Amino acid sequence: MIRVVALLLTLACAWAAGFLWFVAVAVPESVEDDSTRTDAIVVLTGGRERVNTGLALLQSDMAGQLFVSGVPRGVDLADILRHAGPGQHARSDQVVLGHAAEDTVGNAIETAGWAAGRRISSVRLVTGAYHMPRALLEFRRALPDAMIVPHPVFPDSVKSREWWRWPGTALLLATEYAKYGAAIVRHWFLPRKALP
């Protein structure tokens, strides 16, 4: 019984240490590279800030194309621009909406399929800061030859620097850390060619 308790305590301490590393080191605090132009901007749906950031980057000529992955079926560019707010615009020949992805693995696979044959060798990846570590893991696997520039966004609702004061943020980060760990384990055991 003592051994079982000791093992559980050890696992709990390891999980807690890993979680603290995740929130202090792995989750970015800022956009480290805001000047490198890429072939495409890729936005993972999941928040208005992400789409607005992607559109702003496109308007700033940080890339010639914008791919938005994980868009609900039936939503078109006009819908996205309407919800993006005033001042947001984009030409239809610059923006492609992906409707197939339902999760982060799907985002990476959908983006890789879109990029194939388009000479995309670099992408600026836009997603929430808390989601960026796992997104980078999946995108580097799906696009191993591409340069991926992370461009995190920081929603006001996610207090990642003071997460311990906000139960909702703490739960969000703990859940994301668990998913990140599961993705690492999956990559250890799943051959690249076996990805769905």
Buried (B, 14 or more C-beta within 10 A) or exposed (E): EEEEEEEEEEEEEEBEEBBEEBBEEBBBEEBEEEEEEBBBBBBBBBBBBBBBBBBBBBBEEBBEBBBBBBBEEEBEBEEBBEEBEEEBEBEEEBBBBBBBBEEBBBBBBBBBEBBEEEEBEBBBBBBBBBBBBBBBBBBBBBBEEBEBBBBBBBBEEBBBEEBEEBEEBBEBBBEBBBBBBEBEEBBEEEEEEEBE
